[in-house]
């Protein structure tokens, strides 16, 4: 996720990147990644991880 957000943040154009035509795809991908990380964390806490 940092590789997607950090370069525009450093270049001070994060707002324009997310407000652009493809911003919805970027935000959607970040949300899907965050959900996956959450599921993996939950599985590990439940002892389901290998």
C-alpha positions in Angstrom: 0.0 0.0 0.0 2.8 2.4 0.7 4.2 1.9 -2.8 0.9 3.2 -4.1 0.5 6.2 -1.8 3.9 7.3 -0.8 5.3 8.7 -4.1 2.3 11.0 -4.7 2.3 12.0 -1.1 6.0 13.0 -1.3 5.4 14.8 -4.5 2.4 16.7 -2.9 -0.1 15.4 -5.5 -1.9 12.7 -3.5 -5.2 14.6 -3.5 -5.1 15.0 -7.3 -4.2 11.4 -7.8 -7.1 10.1 -5.7 -9.5 12.7 -7.1 -8.7 11.7 -10.7 -10.5 9.3 -12.9 -8.6 6.2 -11.6 -8.7 7.3 -8.0 -11.6 4.9 -7.3 -9.6 2.0 -8.5 -6.7 3.0 -6.3 -8.9 3.3 -3.2 -10.7 0.1 -4.0 -7.4 -1.8 -4.3 -6.2 -0.4 -1.0 -9.5 -1.4 0.7 -9.3 -5.0 -0.7 -5.7 -5.2 0.5 -6.6 -4.0 3.9 -9.5 -6.5 4.2 -7.1 -9.3 3.2 -4.6 -8.3 5.8 -7.4 -8.1 8.4 -8.6 -11.6 7.5 -5.0 -13.0 7.7 -4.5 -11.4 11.1 -7.8 -12.8 12.4 -6.9 -16.3 11.1 -3.5 -16.1 12.8 -5.2 -15.0 16.1 -7.6 -18.0 15.8 -4.7 -20.4 15.3 -5.7 -21.2 11.7 -2.4 -20.1 10.1 0.1 -22.7 9.0 
